């Protein structure tokens, strides 16, 4: 994440998302080896998707991930990819997690996403509003 802008053939962009999601029923599962494996899985999936992990922190019952995304990923698709992949792999590696609810569910259905950029919302609005004056 050295350069804040990413370049493709016809586009220059800076797309960052702060994603948060919780375990099903807010069960405290993310600690020890499960937490370590979860973090490894997130990095592996992001690398496979061409997404850069800026920072990541886990609490026993929820996750914070900041990623710099490619322009082809909307936040819902990215969250679905990360949640689906990590749930599938963690439930495969740690079958005891499956017994918690009797169903192969690790994450709650919801997530939080906030877009994060280099320039604040106020700055962008002032810039747009000043265009006719220039």
VMD Tcl script that draws the C-alpha trace (Angstrom):
set ca {
  {0.00 0.00 0.00}
  {2.88 2.30 -0.79}
  {1.09 4.20 -3.56}
  {-2.40 5.39 -2.66}
  {-3.53 5.20 -6.31}
  {-3.92 2.07 -8.38}
  {-3.57 2.22 -12.15}
  {-5.22 0.02 -14.74}
  {-5.41 0.35 -18.53}
  {-8.05 3.10 -18.53}
  {-8.55 4.01 -14.89}
  {-6.80 5.45 -11.87}
  {-8.54 4.77 -8.58}
  {-8.27 4.76 -4.80}
  {-10.94 2.53 -3.29}
  {-10.74 1.57 0.36}
  {-13.33 -0.26 2.44}
  {-13.59 -0.73 6.18}
  {-15.53 -3.97 6.61}
  {-16.87 -5.29 9.90}
  {-18.79 -8.49 10.48}
  {-19.76 -10.60 13.49}
  {-19.87 -14.25 14.35}
  {-23.28 -15.89 14.40}
  {-25.04 -15.00 17.67}
  {-21.91 -13.01 18.62}
  {-20.26 -16.22 19.84}
  {-16.72 -15.62 21.06}
  {-14.80 -17.88 18.67}
  {-11.97 -15.82 17.22}
  {-9.02 -16.40 19.49}
  {-5.91 -18.55 19.57}
  {-5.29 -20.79 16.58}
  {-8.68 -20.00 15.02}
  {-7.84 -16.29 15.01}
  {-4.41 -16.98 13.50}
  {-5.89 -19.21 10.80}
  {-8.64 -16.67 10.06}
  {-6.05 -13.93 9.48}
  {-4.02 -16.21 7.21}
  {-7.16 -17.07 5.22}
  {-8.14 -13.41 4.80}
  {-4.69 -12.54 3.47}
  {-4.72 -15.53 1.10}
  {-8.20 -14.73 -0.28}
  {-7.38 -11.04 -0.70}
  {-4.19 -11.93 -2.55}
  {-6.16 -14.29 -4.84}
  {-8.70 -11.52 -5.52}
  {-6.02 -8.88 -6.11}
  {-7.14 -6.89 -3.07}
  {-4.64 -5.36 -0.63}
  {-5.16 -5.78 3.11}
  {-4.28 -2.49 4.81}
  {-5.00 -3.59 8.36}
  {-7.00 -6.20 10.16}
  {-8.02 -6.81 13.76}
  {-10.12 -9.51 15.30}
  {-12.08 -9.46 18.49}
  {-13.48 -12.73 19.86}
  {-16.91 -12.03 18.30}
  {-16.24 -9.71 15.34}
  {-13.73 -8.69 12.70}
  {-12.42 -5.38 11.32}
  {-10.71 -5.45 7.92}
  {-9.48 -2.47 5.91}
  {-8.82 -3.27 2.27}
  {-7.83 -1.39 -0.85}
  {-10.04 -2.86 -3.52}
  {-10.02 -3.10 -7.27}
  {-12.70 -1.16 -9.08}
  {-14.45 -4.38 -10.14}
  {-15.50 -5.26 -6.58}
  {-18.51 -3.68 -4.99}
  {-18.47 -3.92 -1.19}
  {-21.23 -6.54 -1.00}
  {-19.38 -8.89 -3.35}
  {-16.13 -8.39 -1.49}
  {-17.74 -9.01 1.91}
  {-19.49 -12.12 0.55}
  {-16.22 -13.46 -0.86}
  {-14.31 -12.94 2.39}
  {-17.06 -14.21 4.69}
  {-17.91 -17.21 2.49}
  {-14.34 -18.34 1.97}
  {-13.29 -17.97 5.61}
  {-16.45 -19.70 6.89}
  {-16.01 -22.62 4.50}
  {-12.34 -23.08 5.34}
  {-12.62 -22.57 9.12}
  {-15.53 -25.02 9.35}
  {-13.53 -27.54 7.31}
  {-10.37 -27.13 9.40}
  {-12.16 -26.92 12.77}
  {-15.19 -29.26 12.64}
  {-15.96 -28.49 16.29}
  {-17.17 -25.03 15.16}
  {-19.88 -26.73 13.12}
  {-21.32 -28.32 16.25}
  {-21.93 -24.91 17.85}
  {-25.21 -24.43 15.97}
  {-25.77 -27.73 14.21}
  {-25.46 -25.98 10.85}
  {-22.50 -24.85 8.77}
  {-22.86 -21.18 9.73}
  {-20.02 -19.14 11.16}
  {-20.89 -15.51 10.40}
  {-24.04 -13.45 10.87}
  {-25.79 -12.46 7.64}
  {-25.04 -8.77 8.04}
  {-21.91 -6.67 7.71}
  {-20.88 -3.04 7.97}
  {-19.01 -1.23 5.21}
  {-17.68 2.28 5.04}
  {-15.79 3.61 2.08}
  {-12.53 5.25 2.98}
  {-10.56 7.58 0.78}
  {-7.71 10.00 0.89}
  {-9.98 13.05 0.66}
  {-12.88 13.78 3.00}
  {-16.49 13.98 1.85}
  {-16.60 17.70 2.65}
  {-13.54 18.37 0.49}
  {-15.05 16.52 -2.48}
  {-18.35 18.40 -2.16}
  {-16.58 21.78 -1.96}
  {-14.48 20.86 -5.01}
  {-17.56 19.90 -7.06}
  {-19.48 23.00 -6.00}
  {-16.57 25.27 -6.94}
  {-16.28 23.97 -10.54}
  {-18.56 26.58 -12.14}
  {-16.77 29.38 -10.31}
  {-13.37 28.44 -11.77}
}
mol new
graphics top color blue
foreach p $ca { graphics top sphere $p radius 0.5 }
foreach p [lrange $ca 0 end-1] q [lrange $ca 1 end] { graphics top cylinder $p $q radius 0.2 }
display resetview
